[in-house]
C-alpha cells in the first residue's frame, strides 16, 4: 500500500506572507520596475540614456533581496511539536479536521501525518578511525553517540549543541596495540544562527535578532533605495546598477548614472 505524506508548510506560508515588512515590499517593487527602465524597440534593441542603441548584452545583479519569513516567526515555529499545535497556534480559524482528510483514488484514507524532526539529541553514527591506512582494521570501526539533529525551518538557523561532553574509547590501532579515540557527544541543542559574528566583513556588523551581517553604512543604503536604476548589494555594502550594459564604440558605461555616455 502506498502512503501519501501531507505537508502543511505551504498553508502556513500563505498565512504569514502579510507580515513581510515594507522594505521587502519596496525592493520587490523595484525589481519589477527595473524591467522597464529601458525602452525596447521593435528590432529588439535597447534605447540608451543618450538616445543611441546597441544590441542588448546585459547582466543583472544576483543579490536581489527576496522576501523571507520573519526570523521571530521562524523561532516560534521551531517550538511547534505537531500539526495540531501548528494549526492551533497559527491558523486557529482553519478547520483542521477537514484539512487532514485525504483519500486515495479508491476512496481509502491513507494519510500519514509526518512527525516534525525538531532540533534535539539523537543517535548518530561516528567513525572511530583516525587513519586512512587500508591495511589497518579498527574494532569497532564506528559507534553511535548522541549528537544534535533536526531542522530549524530557515537557512539562517541550524541545530547546534549548547553543551558538549567528551567521550574516550579504547580503540585497537594495530595488533596488540591500543589508542584512545576522543569523540564529542552533544548534551543539549538549540536552533541558533547559522551566520556568526566572525563571518561579518569589516564593513558589516552582526545582528543577532536577524541572524545576519548588516552593513554599517545604512544611510547610503537608504539613499540607494531611492534611486530607480540602482539596488543595494548587501554583500559588498555598496550601491550597484540594476543593469549593466556593454556600450557601443566611443561610449563608456557610467556606474554613477547607470548609462552609456560618450567616453
C-alpha positions in Angstrom: 0.0 0.0 0.0 1.3 3.4 -0.9 1.0 6.2 1.6 0.8 9.9 1.0 2.6 12.3 3.2 0.8 15.6 3.6 2.8 18.7 4.4 1.3 21.9 5.7 4.1 24.5 5.4 2.5 26.0 2.3 -0.7 26.8 4.1 1.3 28.5 6.8 3.4 30.3 4.3 0.3 31.8 2.8 -0.9 32.9 6.2 2.3 34.7 7.2 3.2 36.5 4.0 1.3 39.5 5.2 3.9 40.0 7.9 6.7 41.0 5.5 8.0 44.4 6.3 7.7 47.4 3.9 11.4 47.3 3.0 10.9 43.9 1.3 7.8 45.1 -0.5 9.7 48.2 -1.8 12.6 46.0 -3.1 10.1 43.7 -4.8 8.5 46.7 -6.5 11.9 48.0 -7.5 12.8 44.6 -9.1 9.6 44.7 -11.1 10.1 48.3 -12.1 13.7 47.7 -13.2 12.5 45.6 -16.1 11.0 48.7 -17.7 13.9 51.2 -17.3 14.8 50.8 -21.0 12.5 51.2 -24.0 12.7 48.2 -26.3 12.2 49.0 -30.0 10.6 46.6 -32.5 14.1 45.4 -33.6 14.9 44.0 -30.2 17.5 46.7 -29.3 17.5 48.8 -26.1 17.4 52.6 -26.1 20.2 54.1 -24.1 20.2 57.3 -21.9 21.6 59.5 -24.8 19.2 58.0 -27.5 21.7 55.7 -29.1 21.0 52.0 -29.4 23.0 48.8 -29.0 22.1 45.1 -29.1 21.2 44.1 -25.5 24.1 42.4 -23.8 23.4 43.0 -20.1 23.6 41.1 -16.9 21.8 41.8 -13.6 23.0 41.8 -10.0 22.2 38.4 -8.4 21.8 39.7 -4.9 18.2 40.8 -5.2 16.5 40.9 -1.8 13.8 38.2 -1.7 11.1 38.2 0.9 11.6 35.8 3.7 9.6 34.6 6.7 10.5 36.9 9.6 13.0 35.2 11.9 11.0 35.7 15.0 8.1 33.7 13.5 10.6 31.0 12.4 11.8 30.7 16.0 8.2 30.3 17.2 7.5 27.7 14.5 10.5 25.7 15.7 8.8 25.2 19.1 5.8 23.5 17.4 5.7 19.8 18.1 2.8 18.6 16.0 0.5 19.5 13.1 -2.4 20.1 15.5 -0.3 22.6 17.5 0.7 24.3 14.3 -3.0 24.9 13.3 -4.0 25.8 16.9 -1.3 28.5 17.3 -1.0 29.9 13.8 -4.3 29.1 12.0 -7.0 28.9 14.6 -9.7 29.8 12.1 -9.0 26.7 9.9 -10.9 23.5 10.5 -8.0 21.1 11.0 -10.3 18.0 10.6 -11.2 18.9 7.1 -7.6 19.7 6.2 -6.3 16.3 7.4 -8.9 14.3 5.4 -7.2 12.8 2.3 -8.4 9.9 0.3 -6.8 7.8 -2.5 -8.4 7.1 -5.8 -10.1 4.0 -4.4 -11.6 6.1 -1.7 -9.5 4.7 1.1 -7.9 7.1 3.6 -4.2 6.5 3.6 -2.9 9.7 5.2 0.2 9.7 7.3 1.0 12.9 9.1 4.8 13.2 9.4 6.2 13.9 12.8 8.3 17.0 12.9 12.1 16.4 13.1 12.7 19.2 15.6 16.1 20.2 16.9 17.0 17.6 19.6 19.5 15.0 20.7 19.6 11.8 18.6 21.8 8.9 18.0 24.3 9.4 15.1 27.0 7.2 13.7 30.6 8.5 14.0 33.7 6.8 12.7 36.4 5.8 15.2 39.1 5.5 12.5 41.8 8.2 12.7 43.9 6.8 9.9 43.1 6.1 6.3 45.6 3.3 6.0 43.7 0.4 4.4 46.0 -2.2 5.9 44.7 -1.3 9.4 41.5 -2.7 10.8 39.7 -0.8 13.6 37.4 -2.6 16.0 34.8 -1.3 16.2 35.1 0.9 13.1 32.3 3.2 14.3 29.9 3.8 17.1 26.7 5.7 17.9 26.8 8.8 20.1 24.3 11.5 20.9 24.5 14.4 18.5 22.3 17.3 17.7 20.0 16.7 14.7 16.8 18.0 13.2 15.7 21.0 11.2 15.0 24.6 12.2 12.8 25.8 9.4 15.2 28.5 8.0 18.6 28.7 6.3 19.5 31.4 8.8 19.5 29.0 11.7 20.7 25.4 12.3 20.5 22.8 15.1 23.6 23.4 17.2 24.9 22.0 20.5 24.8 24.2 23.6 26.6 21.7 25.8 29.2 19.1 24.9 30.9 16.2 26.7 34.0 14.4 25.5 33.9 10.6 25.3 37.0 8.4 25.1 37.1 5.0 23.6 39.8 2.3 23.7 40.3 1.5 20.1 42.6 -1.2 18.6 45.1 0.6 16.4 47.3 -2.3 15.3 47.8 -5.8 16.6 48.3 -5.8 20.4 48.2 -2.0 20.5 45.5 0.4 21.5 44.8 4.0 21.0 42.4 6.4 22.8 39.9 7.9 20.4 38.2 11.1 21.5 34.7 11.8 20.3 32.4 14.7 21.1 28.9 13.9 22.4 26.3 16.7 22.4 24.3 17.1 25.6 21.9 20.0 24.7 20.8 21.6 21.5 19.0 24.7 20.2 18.3 26.3 16.9 20.9 29.0 16.6 22.1 31.4 13.9 24.0 29.8 11.1 25.9 33.0 10.3 28.1 34.1 13.3 29.7 37.4 14.1 33.0 36.1 12.9 31.6 35.8 9.4 31.0 39.5 9.1 33.2 41.7 7.0 34.9 44.9 8.3 32.1 47.0 6.6 29.4 45.0 8.4 28.1 44.5 11.9 26.4 41.5 13.3 22.6 41.5 14.0 21.7 38.8 16.5 18.0 39.4 16.0 18.2 38.9 12.2 21.0 36.2 12.3 22.9 38.0 9.6 25.6 40.6 8.9 24.3 44.1 8.2 26.1 47.0 6.5 27.3 49.8 8.7 26.5 52.5 6.1 22.7 52.3 6.5 22.3 55.9 5.3 23.9 55.1 2.0 21.6 52.1 1.7 18.5 54.3 2.2 19.8 56.7 -0.5 20.4 53.8 -2.8 16.8 52.6 -2.4 15.6 56.0 -3.6 17.3 55.6 -7.0 15.3 53.9 -9.7 18.3 52.4 -11.6 20.2 51.1 -8.6 19.9 48.5 -5.9 21.8 47.9 -2.7 24.2 45.0 -2.6 24.3 43.7 1.0 27.4 41.6 0.3 29.7 44.4 -0.7 27.7 47.1 1.2 27.6 49.3 -2.0 25.0 50.7 -4.3 25.1 48.9 -7.7 23.4 49.5 -11.1 20.5 47.1 -11.5 21.5 46.6 -15.1 25.0 47.0 -16.6 25.3 47.2 -20.4 28.0 46.8 -22.9 28.3 50.1 -24.7 29.0 50.8 -28.4 32.3 52.1 -29.7 33.1 55.6 -28.3 30.8 55.1 -25.3 31.6 54.1 -21.8 29.3 52.8 -19.1 28.9 55.3 -16.2 28.4 53.5 -12.9 27.1 56.7 -11.3 24.3 57.2 -13.8 24.0 53.6 -15.0 24.0 54.7 -18.6 26.3 54.6 -21.6 27.9 58.0 -22.1 30.5 59.5 -24.5 34.0 58.4 -23.5 
